[in-house]
Structures are given as structure tokens and as C-alpha cells.
Amino acid sequence: MATNSASIGSKLRRRLVWSLLLAVLGARVDAADCDSVVAAAVAEDPAIRAAQAAVSEARAGASALRWLDPPEVRLRSDAATRNDQARLGVRWPLPGPGVASASAQAAQAREAMALAEVDALAARTAAAVRADCAELRHAREQRELSEHLMTAAARHSQAVQTRTSAGISTALAEEHALLDAAEAQEQALQARAREDAAVTAMRRWTAEPLALDRHVCIAPAEINAEDAAGRHPSVRLARAAVLAAESEDLAVQRRHWLWPSFVQVSWVRELSERHDGVLVETGVKLPLPDKETAASAARLDTRRFELQAAERRAEAEITAAAAAAGEAAAAVNRMEAGADSLARAQALVGSGTEAGADPQELWRLDRRLAERRQRLSTARYQAELKCIELRRMLGQR
């Protein structure tokens, strides 16, 4: 029994020495915060840089193809008698500028699609970085609390052994204390392994130490789900798809420039020699004579319906995510409301240890306090994950 206690104490001392050494070494390096890591990750991500290059290319193409509205040719034939006059008018769109207009709209659609992809990639990368930051901070807190429990368990075990040797406690209590110490040590080792895994995950973003004293995610104060849905990555991509379908439909129409687009018929009746009269005009837009036009129009309608569905879906997702983030934040606030009582209880543990109080009662109280802090840390972690997901839906970095 004494050997187990000595082993636990030796491992604890080595861990404390390493913690102090790392703290001294880390103090010499300026620690980065999560926001700076997010900015660096977004700026250096190869996929985002490639998408940004596509934006520049599409923007240059759109600038080179900007035209005025496509002009058209109008022909009119008049047939007149003494009092009546009939007119027949036909319109043709000019081919060159019309095709250029369709190409310009297609370039604008490519630009909008590339911009939406850049923002979606950036929001996804930022969410991944912030999630890793939240995981690392949570792992650190859990490791610190587990090591505190390991220290308290070793102290409790030593105190029980002393009382057992003096005939005050029993061998059964000593066995319980040794088992508590072993379990606390196992939990501390698991927490250390989780922190090591979190540190390894962060190395893909930065090799610098991180200062995670403040929250890695702050949720927006107020959210209008209907307005916010327009910033959802899926909605922006759906809008770009509509613009691309419109440009495709316009290009199909411009390929049939020889086919008249509009026919207008007019009739004029003169009622006097002063050219007073009545004018009646009617016109009809002519459909294009092929199946490709109907197919492109159907695709355009499909893209518009998909945009409406994406907007409704994004609005529902944002509403649910905002509610979940708010509920998680409220749960954290409720748990933090008892911070004063926790501080008083922890002070009582310290004073009781110095005064030689019952080690079993002190250990029970200390363990409850540490477990409550662990639950609070986990609640904060869950709240931050929900906040990160909400920000991703809003297209925020």
C-alpha cells in the first residue's frame, strides 16, 4: 500500500516539475489567440487561394464583357386608305451585342459562384479552427482539474494511511483511498492524452502556443433568421446557380436572332381631316422554335425553385441553431451563478486541510467541487461548439 502511494506521489512530483518547466518556457513566447490563427488559416489555405484566383479570373471576364442592353432592329409596314391605316411591325434582336450580353451574364454568374465558394470555404475553415481551439481549451481545463483531483486523492490516501497506522482509521478506508487515488491518476492520464491529441490537431493550423483565456466564439446578439438566410453558404450558391441558368437561357435565345422576337399589329382610324383618329395596337412575343429553349427555361425555373427551398431550409436551420446556442449559453450562465459558493467551498477545503479536519469529508467535498467544475467546463465547450456552427451558417469567420 505504501509503495502505491509513493509511486503516485513520485509521478505527481514529476508532472508538476514538467508543468512548471513548460510554463516558464511558454512565457518566453508570445502566444497567439484563436482569431489570429483563424485569419492565418484562411489566408494560407490552398483551396481558398485557388477559389480566390477563380474569383479574380471571373471578375476580369465580366469586366471585359460589359455591354449595354442588347439593341434590336424594328421593321414596320403601313397600309393606308383614305380613313384607315394598318401597320405591321416586327422586331429582331441584334446578334453581336446580344451574345456578348449573355457571355457577360455568364461571367457574372461564374464570379458570383466563385465568391460564394470562397466564403463557404472560409467559413468552414474558420469553424474547423475554432472547434479545435475549443477542444484544446476544454482539454486543458479537464487536464488541470483531473490533476487537481489526482493531487487531492494522493493527499487523502496519505492522510488515511497515517490515520490507519495510528489506529484511528480502518484498513477498509485505506483500501478505498488507494482505489480513489488510482482512479484519479487514471483519469488524469486520460485527460493528458486528450490534451496531447488536441495539441496535435492544432499543429495543422499553427505551431505557436495558444492563449485561450477568452472565449473562442461569441454568438451574435440578435439574429433575424429571414435576413440571415441570405448569408447562408447554400443560399449564396443557389443564387449563383440561378444567375448561371439565366445566362444560359439568354444565350439560347440569342442563338436564334434570325427568328423575330415580337410582332405588333396596329390599326388607325382617322375621324376628320385634321388627322384626329383612333389607334388600336396589339402585339405578341414569339416563342423560339426549338426544344432547347423550353429545356433552358425549365432549368431556370428549377434553379429558382431550388433557391426558394434553400432559403426556407437555411432559415429553419439558422433558427434552430440560434435557439440551441442560446439554450446552451443560458445553461452555462445558470451554472456560473454558483461561482461564489464554489469559491467558498474551495476555501473551506483549504482551511480544513490545514486544521486537520476529517480527510474523508475533505476529499468528498474536494471531489464534488472538481466534478462540478468539469461539468461547467463541458457545458462551456458544448456552448462554444453550437456558437461555432451558428457562425458558420451565417457565413462568419
N, C-alpha and C positions, 0 to 999 in steps of 0.2 A: 504493500500500500504506500509506504513511504517512498519507494522507488518511483511509482507512478506519479506521485505528487512532485518529486524532484525533477522528473522528466518534463512535466508540464511547466514547471517554473523555469527550467532551463530554456525551453523553446520560447516561452513568453519573453524572457530577457533578450534572446537573440532577435526576436521580431521587433521589440521595442528599439534595440540598437539600430537595426536596419531602417526603421521608420524615422528615427532621428537623423540618420545619415542622409536619407533621401530628402527629408525636409530641408536640411542645410544646403544640399546640392541644388534642390529645386528653387531655393530662394535666390540663387545667383542668376537665374534665367528669367527673363520677362515672360510670364505666362500669357498665352493667348486666350481670348474668350470665344464663345461659340459663334457669335456674329462674325468675327473676323475669319474664323475657319469656314463658315458658310460662304462668305464673299470670295475667299481664295478658291474654294472647291468649285464654285460656279464659274469663276473666271478661267480656271485651268482644265475644266472637264472637256475632253476631246469631242464628245458628241455635241455638246453645246456650242463649241467653237465651230464645228462643221455646220451646224444649223445656222449660226450667225453668218457664216460665209454665204450660205444659201440665201439668207435674207438680203445681204448686200447685192448678190447677183440678181435676184428677182427685182429688187428696188431699182437697180440700174436699167434693167429691161423695161420696167414700167415707165421710167422717166423718158426713155428713148422713144417710146411708142405712144406718147400722149398726143391725141388729136382732139379737134373739136367734134361736136356731134356730126355724124356722117350726113353729108348733103344728099339730095335726091333730085332727079330730073322729073319735071311735071309737063305733060303734054295735054293740050285741050283742043277739042274740035267743036266749032259752033255751027249750028244750022239755024237760019233765021228766016222767018216770013215777015209780013208787014207788022203783025202784032205779037207774034210768038218767036221765041228764041230758045233753042235746045243746045245744051253743052254736054260734052263728054270729056272727062279728064282722067288721065292715067298717071300714076307715079312709079318711078323706078329709083331704087337706091343706087348711088354710085359705088362701084366695086372697090376701088383702091382704098379710100379712106374708111369705108365700112369694114373691110377686112382688117385694116390697121387698128380700128377701134376694138374689134373682137380680140385681136392679139394683145392690145394694151390691157383689156379687161382680164385676159388670161394671165398676163404678167402680174397684175394687181392681185389676182387670186393666189398665184404662187407666193407672192410676198406675204399676203395675209396668212397663208398656210405655214410658211416658214417662221413667221413671227409667233404664231400660236404654238408651234413645236418648240421653239426656243424657250418660251415662257413655261410651257409644260415641263420640259426637261429641267429648267432651272428650279421650278417649284418642287419637282420630285427629288432633285439632288439636295436642295436645302432641307427638305423634310427628312431625308436619309441622314444627313449630317446632324440635324438637331435630335433625331431619335438616338443616334449613337452618343451624342453629348448627354442626353437624359439618362441613357443606360449607364454611362460611365459615372455620372454623379450619383445615381442611385446605388451602383455597385460600391462606390467609395463609402457612402453612408452606411450601407449594410455591413461592409467590412469593418468600419470603425466601431459600429455597435456590437458586432459579433466579437471583436477583440476586447471590447469593454466587458462583455459577458464572460469571456474566457478568463480575463483577469479577476473578475469578481468570483467566478466559480473556483479558480485556483486558491484565492484568498479564503473563501468559505471552506474549501476542503482542508486547507492547512489549519484553520481555526477548529474545525471539528476533530481533526486528528489530535490536536493539542488537548481539547476537552476530553476526548476519549482516553488519552494517556493519563489524564488527571482523574479519571473515573467519573467525570460529570456527564459525558455523553455515552452513547452505546455504539457497539460495532456496526449495528444496522444503519445508524445515522451516518457513520463513517463511510459505509459502502455506498449509500445514496449520494453522499457528497462527492465521492470519487467518480461515480457514474455521471453526475451532473457536470463535473469538470471535463470528463472525456467527451461528452456530447457537445459541450460548449466549444471545446477545441476542434471537434469535427466540423461544427457549423462555421467556425472562424476560417478553417482551411477551405471550406466550400466557398465562402464569401470572397476569400483571397483569389481563388481560381476564377470566380466570376469577374472580379475586377481585372485580373490579368487578361481575360478574354475581351473585356470591354476596351482595355488599353490597346490590345492588338487590333481590334476593329477600328479604333480611331486612327491608327497609323496609316490607314489608306487615305486619310484626309490631311493629317498633319503629324509631324514628328516632334512638335513642341509640346511642353507641358501645358495643361489647360487649367484656367481659373474658372471654376464652375460654382462660384459662391452665389450667383444670382440665377434667376430662372432662365432656362434656355428657350422658353416660349411664352409669349404674352398674347392672350386672346384679344381680339377686337372688343371694344366696349359694347357697341351696338351693331347689329347686323340686320340689314333689310334683305331677306332671302331672295326676293324677286330681283332686286338690283344686283345683288352679289352673284346671282346665277350667270349673269353675263360675263363674269370674270372666270368662271369655271373652265378649266382647260378643255373639257369635252365640248362645251358650248362654243368656244372660240374656234375649235377645229371644225365643228359643224357649220359655223358661219362661213368659214373659208371654203368649205365644200360647196355651199350654196353659191358663193361667188364664182367658183370654178364651173359649176353647172350652168350658171347664167352666161358665162363667157363661151362655153361650148355651144349653148343654144344660139347665141348671137352669131358665132362662127358658121353654124349650119345654115342659118338664114342668109348670111352674106354670100354663101356659095351659090345661091340661086338669084343672083342680082338681075339676070335677064328676065326673070318672071316678075310681072307687075305686082306691087305690094298693095295697091289701093286703087279702086275705081270709084269715080264720082260722077253722078248724073245730075244736071241742073235743068230747070225749065223756068223761063221768064215770060211773063205776060204783060205787055205794055197796055196801059189803060188810057193813055192820052198821047198827044203829040209832044208833050213836054217830057216824055220818057218816064212818066210815072208808071209803076207797074208792080207786079208781084213776082217774087223769086222763090222757087222751091228747089231745094238741093237734097240729095241723098247720096250716101256713099257706103262702101263696104270694103273691109280689109280682106284681101285674097289670101287663102291658105296656100302654103307651099306644096307642090305636087309630088311629095315623096314620103316614104315611111320613116326616113331618118329624122325628119323634122318632128314627127309625132313622138318618136322614141326619145329625142333630146328633151322635148317638152315634158314627157313623163318622168325622165330622170331628174329634171329640175324640180318638178312637183314632189318627187320622192325626197330629195335633199331638203326641201323646205319642211316637209312633214317630220323628217329626222331632226331638223333643228328645233322644231316645236317640242318634240319628245325629249330632246336633250335638255332643253330649258326647264321643262317640268321635272325631269329626273334630277337635274342639278339643284333646283330649288328645294326638292324634298330632301336630298342628301345634305345640303347645307343646313336646312332647318333641323334635321336630326343630329348632325354633328355639333351644331351650336348648342342644342339642348343637352347633349351628352357632356360637352366641355363645361357648360355652366353647372350641371349637376355635380361633376367631379370637383370643380373648383369650390362649390358650396360645401361638399363633404370635407375637403381639406380645411376650409375655414372653420367648420364645426370642430374638427379635431384640434386645430391650433388654438381654439378658445380655451383649452385647458392647459396652456403652456405654463401659466403661473403655478398651478397646482403640481405640475411635473417638477418644476424647479424647486418648490418647497419640499417635495418628497425626496428629490435627489440630495438636497442639503441635509435632510433628516438621515439619509443613509450614511452620508459622510460623518455627521456628528455621532451617529450611533456606533459607527466603526471605532471612532476614537474613544468613545465612552465604554467600550466593551459590552455592547448590547448582545442579545441572543443572535448568534451568527445565522441560524436557520431563518429567523424572521427578517434579518437584513438581506440575506440572499434572496428570499422570496420577493421582497419589495423591489430590490435592485433588478431582478429578472423581469418583473412586471413592467417596470419603467422602461427597460431596454426594449421589451417586446412592443410596448405602445409606441415608442419612437420608430421602431421598424415598420409598424403599420402605418404611421404617419408618413414615413419616407416612401413607402409603396404607394400610398394614396397620392402623394405629390407626383410620383413617377407616372402613374396612370393618368392623372390630370394633364400632365405635360404631353403625353402621347396623344391624347384627344385634342389638345390645343394644336399640336403639330399637324394632325390630319385636317383640322378645320382650316388652318392657314394654307395647306396645300390645295384644298378645294377652292379657296379664294384666290389662288394664283399668287400668294405672297411667299416671299423667300425668308 
